[in-house]
Amino acid sequence: MGPVRLDAVHLLPRRVGGYSNAIRIETREREKGLYSNAQPSKQAGRRDQARERILETAYALFTRHGTRAVGVDTIIEQSGVAKMTLYRHFRSKQELVCAFLERRETLWTFDWLRNEVCKASTDPLERLMAIFDVFNRWFQQKDFEGCSFINVLLEYNLDSPMRQAAAAHLAGIRSFLKELASEARLAEIHAFADTWHILMKGSIVAAGEGDHDAAVRAKNVAAGLLEHTLSSAEAVPAGPPKRTRRPSKARPAASPA
């Protein structure tokens, strides 16, 4: 969605005859004030457009080629902005990479992964298993790009702010897994989420190697893990009753048309 445009003409008072000099002066001052307020709004809109163009270009390039392989000059050339404009919005490439990771979290983690998983079922156990169905469809795509958070994590040193940002966004995915585990009333939700996330990340890396059925294999392992978790919980007499529904193991899914 483009920036909101402010049309100053509709805000200006109309001129009518019979004003005294004082009123005319007051009207002119009021008009000047409105024009001065409207102008920065238009300038802000242009700035927002330039920033969005830079970020969209960086997103496409970083997602496809990684952040190290893409230089600032390439982003400037493909976004069609001046170098000064880029650095006005992003003081360094590091800041641009962090902004890219934030955008990736919005588009990938929230708008895609969480939405697709939550649409698959209302049951938290089924939603956990549905993650691998969603991944399976993703892995079949010809333009499968892998996980940008994992990629950035491996591209930089431990003390890099970009690596730390990537780790924080990965932790955000685990937070979603903890929510589902908590809703399913599973025991040791933190350890469970960590283990489940390992299966997710491992399947992504395997898919990057060319294993298009990696999500199916991971789902079979996940079904065993979930069954073991539920069985262990049932063996403990204390505490509230646990869910006993068993997820079915995965069958290879057909590739999307």
N, C-alpha and C positions, 0 to 999 in steps of 0.2 A: 504494500500500500504506500503510495507516494505521500510526501509531506502535505499537511493541511495548508491551504493557501488562504491568506487573509486579504479580502478585497476592501481596500480602504475607502473606496468611493461610497459604499453603503454606510460607512460610519460618519461621513462628513455632514455637517449641518448644511441645509440648503440656504442659499442667499435669497432674501426677499427685500423688496424696497421699503423705504421709510425708516431704516435703522439710524439711530443717532451715531455721531462719530465714536462715542465711547463703546457703543454696542458693536460697531464695525471693527474697532480695534480688538475688542474681546473675542469676536468671531474669528478674526484672522489669527489671533494667538492660539485659539482653540484648534483651528485647522492645522496650524503649524505643529502643534503638539500631537495631533492624530497622525499626521504624515510621518513625524519622527518616530512614532511608536510602530507604525506599519512597516516602515523601511527595514528596521532590524529583523522583523518577522520574515520578510522576503529573503533577506540575507541569511537568516538562520535556516530557512528552507533549502537554499542553495548549498549551504554547508552540510546539512543533513544528507542531501542527495549525493554530494561528493563522498562523504564518509561511507554511505551505503554502497556506492559503486566500488570503492576500494575494498570494503569488507566482502562484498559478493565475489569480486575477482580473486581475492586472497583465499576465500573459502573454496572456490572451485579448484584453484591451483594446489593449495595445501592438501586438500582431500585426495586429489589424484596423485600428486608427486611427492608429498611430504613437505615439511616446513624447511628443512635444511637445503633441499635441492632447488627451492624457488627463491630467487633473489628479489630484493626490493625493486630493482630496475625493471624486472619482468612484470611485476604487479603494476608499476607506474605506467608502463607501456600498454598493457592490456586493459587497464581501467581508464586510460585516457586522461589522467590528471597530471598536474605538475608535481615535481618532487617536493616543492614547498608545501603543496596542499596535503600530500600524504603525511608529511611530518608535522603538519599543523594538527592533524587528527590523531596520529599515532607517533609518539615521540621516538620510538625505536621499533625495530622489527620484533623485538621481544614483546612489546606492548600489543603489536598487531597479532602475533601468534596467540597471546592470551585472549584477545578479543575473538579470534577465530574459534578457540576452544569453547568459549561461552556460547557462541552462535551454534557450534556443533552440539552442545548439550541441549540447547533449545530445540533444534531441529531433529536430532537423532534420538537422544534419550527421552525427551518429553513428548514431542509431537509424533514421533514414529514408534519407538519401542514400547513405551508405557501405554500409548493409545491402542496399539495393535494387540498387546497382551490383554489389556482390560476389556477389549471388545470380544476376545475369544471366549470368555467365561466370566461368571460372577463368583465362582468358587476359587479361593486363593490357591489351593493345591493344583487345580487345573490351570490356573494362570501361571504358576511356576513352570509347569510342564509345557505350556503354550509358548514360552520363551523360545524353545528350541524349534517349534513349528514356524514361528516368525523368522528365526535365524535361517531355517532351511530354505524358505522362499527367498531370503536375502542372498544366500550363498549361490543360488541358481542364476542370479543376474549376471549378465555379461560384463557390466560395469561395476561389479563388486569391488569396493575400495578398501575393505578392512576397517579396523577401528582406529580412528585418528588419535584417541587418547593413548592407546597402546603404542602407536607409532611415535608420538611425541615423547612418551615416557622413555623409549629406547634411544631417542635421538640425542638426548642431552644428559649432562652430568647430574649427579645427585643433588647438588646445591643450586641447580638452575631453577629460576622462578617458573619457567615454562614446564619443566618436568614436574615441579610441585603442583602447578595448576592442573596438569593432566592427571596426576594422582588424585587430586581433589575431585575431579569430575568422575573418575572411576569409582571413588568412594560414594559418589552420588548414586551410581547404579546399585551399589551394595545396599544403600539406604532403601531403595525400592524393594530389593529382595528381602530385607529385614521387615518391611511393612507386610509383605505377603506372608512371610513365615510367622509373624506375630498374629495376623488375622487367622492363619491356620492353626494357631495355638501349638506350634512346634516348640520343642525344648531347645535350649542353647541356640537362640536365633542368630547370634553374632557368628558363631562357628559355622552354623549351617549356611548362612549367607556367604561367608568367605569361601566355603567349599563349592557352593553352587556357582559362584562367580568364576572360580577356577575352571569349571567345566565350560562356562560360557566363553571365557577368554581363550581357552585351549582350542575350542571348536573354531573360533574366528581365525586363529593362527593356522590351524590345519586347512581351513578353507582357502586361506591365502596361499598355501602350498599347492592347491589344486584339488583338495578332497571335497567335492561338492556334497558328499553325504556325511560330512563331519557333524552336522547338527543332529542327524538321525542317530549316529553312534553315541553322541553326547547325551541324547535324550534317553537312550537305553541305560546308560550308566546312571543318569539322574534318577530314573525310576527305581533302580536298585537302592540308591542312596536314600531316597524318600521312604521307601518301604522299610529300610533298616531304621531310619529315624522314628517312624511311626511305631514300629515294633518295640524299639527301646523305650519309648514313652509309655507304651501300654504295660511294660514290665514293671514300671514304677507305680506302686499302689497309691502313694500320696498325690495330692493335687487334684485339679479339676479333670474331668474326663477329656480325653483327646479324640480328635477325629480319626476314624478308622477306615475311611475310604481309601482304596488303593488305586493309584494311577495305573493305567495300562501302558505297557511298553510301546515304543514307537514303531511304526511301520514306515518304510521309505515312502515319502510323499512325492506325488507327481510334480514335475517342474511346472511353474506358472506359464501360462500361454503367452 
